[in-house]
Amino acid sequence: MRTSGAARAAPASSPHRATAESRHPTRADAPSAGEILNRSIRLAVCAFAARGAVFLLDEHQPAVASVVGADRTAAPRFAAALEILSHRARDGVHTLLVPDVRADAQLAPVFTADSADAEPVIALACALLAETTPRARCALIVFDSKPRTWSAADAELLRDLGDSLTAHLALQRELALARSEAAAPQLECSRLREALSTTDERLRQHRDWLDLGLSAGHMGVFDWDVVSGEVRVTHELARLYGTEPSVLEAGADAWLSYVHPEDAPRIRETVLPVINGCQGNVVEFRDEFRILRTDGELRWLEVRGRVERDASGRAVRINGVHVDITERRRNAEALKEADRRKDEFLAMLAHELRNPLAPLMNSAHLLERLGGDDERLTRIGEMVGRQVTHMARLIDDLLDVSRVTRGKILLKKERLELAPIIHNAIETVRPLIESRRHRLTVSLPPAPLRVYADATRLTQVIGNLLDNAAKYTEDGGWIQVSAEPAGSEVVIRVRDNGMGISPELLPHVFELFTQDERSLDRAKGGLGIGLALVRSLVELHGGSVHAASAGPGLGSEFSVRLPAAGEPHSGGSSRTDEPTGAGGRCRVLVVDDNVDAAETLGLMLEMEGHQVRVAFEATQALEIARVFRPDIALLDIGMPGMDGYELAARMRAAPETRHTFLIAVTGYGQAEDRDRSSRAGFDRHLIKPVEPDQLTALIAGFQANRSR
């Protein structure tokens, strides 16, 4: 193997000087072929923001003419790669792109077997170039240490750079030959000089194209020869800093003087150690920081750089790019702020929507209780209760699907028996099933089925599937729920003989806002989010959900697969149910600024036999509590003036109400709301509208605990 390249090239001259020297190659200071090679290879590295590049010349045997970004001992690997890639070339196709050599059966052994490189060669692009002599072929290879998707524009630019380089080298060789042979005609020398000038013009044109691309991308390039101390920057980099190139070329301290004072210490701790060789063999660095331009404007920049080291590990050259990311940072902050405002809006929307539902739910319960023998009042109460429950369910689904898509749902998993979960889910949908006279059958195996899941969320999943089946099954139809073990999984199925699913809709049923063909009467109702929420929650549990249907009018089946949980450890489950025993009456304080909600809830509790006081603002509630000494206090959170959190804290601090059982009754139901109410001293957190049976059971549990 022969090596025709010279030692590492000195820093490249300016474009104008390079052109002038090329036009007068007889001058003693004209760049040599080795210098031209090294400059061109470095240009290719910068143009592609790659780890390195290599120029291969193959005469009697493959040889490396110039290499940047890798040790020259890697030459045989690149030569072997050239041999492989040469056989793949076709007529008219001379640029070969390899996104990941590890996926290439021929190239993988070349670059991975016994590699001693600090960083492996993963991606490469190779341009097979024209012959420089009758017996020679050559190639320009750009490589990187990570997988990379090469574009058609990359291929074209690589080919152009390679062709320009080989043409330049060929002309240099011919010019040298002409100088060595005194008999060479002067006319031929002039022709060669003219051709060389044309090649220089093409190189300048490519450099202009590169500058244009850097400018459009708000990117600037720097190159620092650590040995000589010379720093070169592009005009675009100087423009990013609002200064002249000569200012930044004064050295690292000049650059750091523009870095924001709050970011400068971090840059010194993270970037400079890499540059100075204090972090071992690290050859790449990246960071984001703020600068204060000369005109006082604050901008965000990202720096991506590469360090070239000698055999002893000492940094000898550092180059890279600075990218203006100010707009990207502003957009990210704007999105974060918009997301925060959306969260606030959704929480407020839920609160405002749930507030009017509370007195409606209470009134519906009162109608059922006061109806007595009047079947009409009882039916009206049941109807209002069903519709309020449906509205509350829609609100919950809408908020839940928003939280799931933003990754804000945290599961509280525990080992559960599946049967109680299924029965609880059925109870949530039973009013709808009974109102449509559906025949519901449940099939469960004798042996308990156990899963590791969040009880509330799994109940929600099954409830949504049952709700979907009830909505899309005609009155008098049937719905089946079953569960069975399947290897290491548990399968839950919900089947119906309803309207079925069309083949066109079936692949999309779990997507947001997907529903079957809509009509003006919106007879089926819903927002098209229930099944999307089902899929999200099931996947959070590590399971999967599948929909099947033979077609319209032929019913449908939804199956949920969840990992099965093993047998419980000795000692049984640590979970305890809320006591449900009843006895005696309680003194109950109801506080809510919504007068209708407070009065209807108070009336409902009085009908249960409890002694009730009602307050419509927090100060009034404190005065009543000092005299009334309530056993239980139901407090709204979002009240004007003193909110429910402060009211709870004051009641906990007062000796008369220190041991009062505090229940938050609010439209705010997100996880952070529950955590905050717990920290404020609440014993329970209920979301409006509160189901009467749920409140009755909670009070009964309190009474049972008190009597122990």
Secondary structure, DSSP 8 states (H G I E B T S, - for coil): ------SS------HHHHHHHHH-TTSTTS--HHHHHHHHHHHHHHHHT-SEEEEEEESSSEEEEEEESS-GGGHHHHHHHHHHHHTT-BTTB-EEEES-GGG-TTHHHHHHTT---SS---EEEEEEE--SSTT-EEEEEEEESS-----HHHHHHHHHHHHHHHHHHHHHHHHHHHHH-TTS-HHHHHHHHHHHHHHHHHHHHHHHHHHHHHHHTTEEEEEEETTT--EEE-HHHHHHHTS-HHHHTT-HHHHHTTB-TTTHHHHHHHHHHHHTTTTTT--EEEEEEEEE-TTS-EEEEEEEEEEEE-TTS-EEEEEEEEEE-HHHHHHHHHHHHHHHHHHHHHHHHHHHHHHHHHHHHHHHHHHHHH-TT-HHHHHHHHHHHHHHHHHHHHHHHHHHHHHHHTT------EEEEHHHHHHHHHHHHHHHHHHTT-EEEEE--SS--EEEE-HHHHHHHHHHHHHHHHHTS-TT-EEEEEEEEETTEEEEEEEE-SS---TTTGGGTTSTT--S---TT-TT---S-HHHHHHHHHHHTT-EEEEE-SSTTS-EEEEEEEEB-----TT------------S--EEEEE-S-HHHHHHHHHHHHHTT-EEEEESSHHHHHHHHHHH--SEEEE-SS-SSS-HHHHHHHHHHSTTTTT-EEEEEES--SHHHHHHHHHHT-SEEEESS--HHHHHHHHHHHHHHHH-
